Amino acid sequence: MCLRVFVATAAPLPAWAPALSGAPSTFWLMPIDPVTLAPIQALLGGHVAEVGAHTGCACGFGSGGVAFETGAATSAELAPLRGALTDEEHDALAAEDASRAALRAAIERGLRSGPVRVYGVWWGGEADVAIDRRTVAPAHFTEQLEPVPERVILDVV
């Protein structure tokens, strides 16, 4: 099962799906169908797009494996431990970092037109009720190793 992440903005963000052309990608963004995903549209309002990472889904925005193994929750906490990571872990972390940076850039672009809300939910749980709401800065998305908690609305300011 995969994580789905939705970004709501005051003005529509341009669709970005280089993987459809076969190009390598660390990020994609596609507007949702507000009828098919009516619960998400109603929850977030505005112009809602689904975003994904290098993995093809939103799971690649998180570094859960490394976070679990090291106990680090942030990039700063992980920094002194990077030397102990395997080559495979370094490669995975680099891809996850790039995906998080692209997500942050999209959020910052959205902030130019007004408020931005970010919401993550497991595939199939789109109608589930949000359990919390938090206010975060754009830097949250590159500082945190797991930046999009499940069923929590993130108001980005």
Residue pairs with C-beta under 8 A, 6 or more apart in sequence:
1 122
1 123
1 124
2 57
2 58
2 59
2 122
2 123
3 57
3 58
3 59
3 61
3 62
3 120
3 121
3 122
3 123
3 148
3 150
4 50
4 57
4 58
4 120
4 121
4 122
4 123
4 126
5 50
5 51
5 52
5 58
5 61
5 103
5 118
5 119
5 120
5 148
6 32
6 37
6 40
6 44
6 48
6 49
6 50
6 51
6 118
6 119
6 120
6 121
7 13
7 29
7 48
7 49
7 50
7 51
7 106
7 107
7 110
7 116
7 117
7 118
8 44
8 45
8 46
8 47
8 48
8 116
8 117
8 118
8 119
9 46
9 47
9 49
9 110
9 113
9 114
9 115
9 116
10 46
10 47
10 110
10 113
10 114
10 115
11 47
11 110
11 113
11 114
12 31
12 47
12 49
13 29
13 47
13 49
13 106
13 109
13 110
14 29
15 29
15 30
15 31
15 49
16 27
16 28
16 29
16 30
16 106
17 25
17 28
17 29
17 30
18 24
18 25
18 28
19 25
19 28
19 56
25 54
26 53
26 54
26 95
26 98
26 99
26 101
26 102
27 51
27 52
27 53
27 54
27 98
27 99
27 102
27 103
27 106
28 51
28 52
29 49
29 50
29 51
29 52
29 106
30 49
30 50
31 47
31 48
31 49
32 40
32 41
32 48
32 49
32 50
34 41
34 48
37 48
37 50
37 126
39 126
39 127
40 48
40 119
40 121
40 126
41 48
43 119
43 130
43 153
44 117
44 119
44 153
45 117
46 114
46 115
46 117
50 58
51 58
51 103
51 106
52 58
52 60
53 59
53 60
53 61
53 95
53 96
53 99
53 100
53 102
53 103
54 60
54 95
54 96
54 98
54 99
55 99
57 123
58 120
58 148
60 95
60 96
60 99
61 96
61 99
61 100
61 103
61 141
61 147
61 148
62 96
62 145
62 146
62 147
62 148
63 78
63 92
63 93
63 96
63 145
63 146
64 145
64 146
65 89
65 92
66 72
66 78
66 85
66 89
66 92
66 93
66 145
67 73
67 78
67 145
67 146
70 77
70 78
70 81
70 84
71 77
72 78
72 81
72 145
73 144
73 145
73 146
74 143
74 144
74 145
75 97
75 142
75 143
75 144
75 145
76 143
78 93
78 145
82 90
82 93
85 93
96 145
97 142
100 141
100 142
100 147
101 142
103 141
103 147
104 138
104 139
104 141
104 142
107 116
107 118
107 138
107 141
107 156
108 138
110 116
110 156
111 138
111 156
111 157
115 155
115 156
115 157
116 155
116 156
117 153
117 154
117 155
117 156
118 141
118 148
118 153
118 154
118 156
119 130
119 148
119 151
119 152
119 153
119 154
120 148
120 149
120 150
120 151
120 152
121 128
121 150
121 151
122 150
125 151
128 151
129 151
130 151
130 152
130 153
131 151
131 152
132 149
132 151
132 152
132 153
133 152
133 153
133 154
133 155
134 152
134 153
134 154
134 155
135 154
135 155
135 156
135 157
136 154
136 155
136 156
136 157
137 156
137 157
138 156
140 147
140 154
140 156
141 147
141 148
148 154
